[in-house]
Amino acid sequence: MTRPSAVRAGRDEMLATAADVARTTLAQHADDVDRNAVFPTESIAALARTGLLGAALPERFGGAGLDTAALTEIGRTLGRACGSTAMIWAMHQVQVACVARHSAGSAVPEELLASLAAGGGLIASVTTELGVGGNLRESRTSCVPHGDRVTVTKETPTVSYAQTADAFLITARRGPDAAAGEQVLVLAAKDQATLENVGEWNTMGMRGTRSPGCRITVDVPAAQVLPVPFADIAARTMVPLSHILWSAVWIGIAEEAAGRAVRMLRRSRRNAQPDRGPDLRAAAIGERLGLLDGLLKLVVDGYDRLARTADGEPTTDFVIEVNNLKLAASTETVKVTETALEICGMAGYQEHTDHSVSRMLRDLYSARLMISNSRLLETNATSMLMRRYG
Ligand SMILES: Cc1cc2nc3c(=O)[nH]c(=O)nc-3n(C[C@H](O)[C@H](O)[C@H](O)COP(=O)(O)OP(=O)(O)OC[C@H]3O[C@@H](n4cnc5c(N)ncnc54)[C@H](O)[C@@H]3O)c2cc1C
């Protein structure tokens, strides 16, 4: 399908802006953010100022309304510069997409989304829960109605940028009598939420995401409960788009490590060992990144096809592909970066040098935990029995 040239210009401009902001701001602050485990204030402000925080937000809400492929390009570009900032950007895009696509014309969430977008605010995701862990499709907590309002109190072990967020999107059971899987999404603005018992965030990687646990209590008008059941939102948007954009970020991080390794190889060829043959490890890196690139594009196409069907259920094949993307991206990017470490040697093992891949490797170890790979393997193992061959 041919895109209108005005839209194409907007898209290309946004991609160029992402490259510029990544180079001039994210890359400059990445090491400090990592070393001190601080929220990347300057980098997120730059993304807000340039409209990149609204990349996934439809134009009717004042966003850029970029297509999924463009979002993955931005995720990769930001990931190459600062993994934490890129992951915050990706998580926010997913929350925005969930509200924009599944509010079904419900005025209150739409107005809140538009005002958040206008103010450059971030929406945090509160799905993980004590006692339930990373099982997205079950909640212990529930919406408790009082008059025309509901309250939700959730004990969560991990919420990224909770202390900086302007709003929260929280999973909960529809009501106190609802089953664990009968969930809804509740959108709460910062001034409708209270955070208590905020824990520590002193982790191996993704240190700038500032994701400690806390108890969050929200008290909102019932109209801020999204009208679409969470089961549909998760299947059609939250799960596939998370896996697509997270994978794009992880691929970007690994591409940065690969770039550092290639620069190291060029340097050693120029200087010490000009006669040495090609280093086959560079080919292995290229092969792994190429396969991930292909898988990412395949899943983006499937996701866009699903979005075009008004009420279509994701097929078993699509569910398997989305999970495969996450499984592959979360582990293969680590292998790419480990190979880059071997190539860079001690210069790669040092922190904060031109050839260091330490931050990248530490950031990438979070990937297998962000919705545990064990859970996805279990789902895929079950789904494989339903798959048709021939
Ligand atoms: C950088 C980062 C940012 C995050 N940000 C957020 C956020 O903003 N909001 C949010 O809600 N969450 C967030 N999370 C949480 C994340 O998405 C996961 O849900 C969470 O890490 C899961 O925690 P867990 O590994 O302790 O729990 P679980 O997934 O419950 O896993 C616990 C253990 O059980 C095993 N296990 C679980 N299920 C199975 C199974 N079916 N088969 C076999 N073994 C199984 C796992 O392998 C693991 O050993 C973030 C995590 C990270 C690393």
The ligand as a MOL file (V3000), in Angstrom:
LIG
                    3D

  0  0  0     0  0            999 V3000
M  V30 BEGIN CTAB
M  V30 COUNTS 53 58 0 0 0
M  V30 BEGIN ATOM
M  V30 1 C 14.1390 -4.2250 33.8280 0
M  V30 2 C 12.7820 -4.7380 34.2360 0
M  V30 3 C 11.7040 -3.8780 34.2240 0
M  V30 4 C 10.4410 -4.3400 34.6150 0
M  V30 5 N 9.3900 -3.4520 34.6190 0
M  V30 6 C 8.1750 -3.8800 34.9990 0
M  V30 7 C 7.0690 -2.9670 35.0230 0
M  V30 8 O 7.2050 -1.7920 34.6870 0
M  V30 9 N 5.8620 -3.4330 35.4220 0
M  V30 10 C 5.6740 -4.7320 35.7850 0
M  V30 11 O 4.5530 -5.0820 36.1080 0
M  V30 12 N 6.6980 -5.6310 35.7880 0
M  V30 13 C 7.9340 -5.2280 35.3960 0
M  V30 14 N 8.9840 -6.1160 35.3900 0
M  V30 15 C 8.7260 -7.5050 35.8350 0
M  V30 16 C 8.8280 -8.5380 34.6740 0
M  V30 17 O 8.1960 -8.1820 33.5360 0
M  V30 18 C 8.4570 -9.9230 35.1320 0
M  V30 19 O 7.1050 -10.0460 35.2630 0
M  V30 20 C 9.0930 -10.2560 36.3740 0
M  V30 21 O 10.4860 -10.0170 36.2290 0
M  V30 22 C 8.8840 -11.6860 36.7220 0
M  V30 23 O 9.4650 -11.8810 37.9900 0
M  V30 24 P 9.9570 -13.2650 38.5140 0
M  V30 25 O 10.9820 -13.7430 37.5460 0
M  V30 26 O 10.3320 -13.1070 39.9270 0
M  V30 27 O 8.6260 -14.1020 38.5220 0
M  V30 28 P 8.0600 -15.2950 37.7150 0
M  V30 29 O 7.8330 -15.0130 36.2730 0
M  V30 30 O 6.8600 -15.6470 38.4640 0
M  V30 31 O 9.1760 -16.4300 37.8060 0
M  V30 32 C 9.6180 -16.9650 39.0370 0
M  V30 33 C 10.3100 -18.2970 38.8050 0
M  V30 34 O 9.3630 -19.2580 38.3500 0
M  V30 35 C 9.7510 -19.8010 37.1180 0
M  V30 36 N 8.5470 -20.0040 36.3170 0
M  V30 37 C 7.5100 -19.1770 36.2420 0
M  V30 38 N 6.5710 -19.6850 35.4380 0
M  V30 39 C 7.0280 -20.8610 35.0010 0
M  V30 40 C 6.5100 -21.8600 34.1520 0
M  V30 41 N 5.3160 -21.7310 33.5920 0
M  V30 42 N 7.2540 -22.9530 33.9140 0
M  V30 43 C 8.4580 -23.0960 34.4830 0
M  V30 44 N 8.9980 -22.1910 35.3270 0
M  V30 45 C 8.2980 -21.0810 35.5760 0
M  V30 46 C 10.7040 -18.7690 36.5060 0
M  V30 47 O 11.5940 -19.3160 35.5760 0
M  V30 48 C 11.3970 -18.2800 37.7360 0
M  V30 49 O 12.3960 -19.1840 38.0910 0
M  V30 50 C 10.2570 -5.6920 35.0020 0
M  V30 51 C 11.3650 -6.5520 35.0120 0
M  V30 52 C 12.6200 -6.0970 34.6330 0
M  V30 53 C 13.7730 -7.0460 34.6560 0
M  V30 END ATOM
M  V30 BEGIN BOND
M  V30 1 1 1 2
M  V30 2 1 2 3
M  V30 3 2 2 52
M  V30 4 2 3 4
M  V30 5 1 4 5
M  V30 6 1 4 50
M  V30 7 2 5 6
M  V30 8 1 6 7
M  V30 9 1 6 13
M  V30 10 2 7 8
M  V30 11 1 7 9
M  V30 12 1 9 10
M  V30 13 2 10 11
M  V30 14 1 10 12
M  V30 15 2 12 13
M  V30 16 1 13 14
M  V30 17 1 14 15
M  V30 18 1 14 50
M  V30 19 1 15 16
M  V30 20 1 16 17
M  V30 21 1 16 18
M  V30 22 1 18 19
M  V30 23 1 18 20
M  V30 24 1 20 21
M  V30 25 1 20 22
M  V30 26 1 22 23
M  V30 27 1 23 24
M  V30 28 2 24 25
M  V30 29 1 24 26
M  V30 30 1 24 27
M  V30 31 1 27 28
M  V30 32 2 28 29
M  V30 33 1 28 30
M  V30 34 1 28 31
M  V30 35 1 31 32
M  V30 36 1 32 33
M  V30 37 1 33 34
M  V30 38 1 33 48
M  V30 39 1 34 35
M  V30 40 1 35 36
M  V30 41 1 35 46
M  V30 42 1 36 37
M  V30 43 1 36 45
M  V30 44 2 37 38
M  V30 45 1 38 39
M  V30 46 1 39 40
M  V30 47 2 39 45
M  V30 48 1 40 41
M  V30 49 2 40 42
M  V30 50 1 42 43
M  V30 51 2 43 44
M  V30 52 1 44 45
M  V30 53 1 46 47
M  V30 54 1 46 48
M  V30 55 1 48 49
M  V30 56 2 50 51
M  V30 57 1 51 52
M  V30 58 1 52 53
M  V30 END BOND
M  V30 END CTAB
M  END
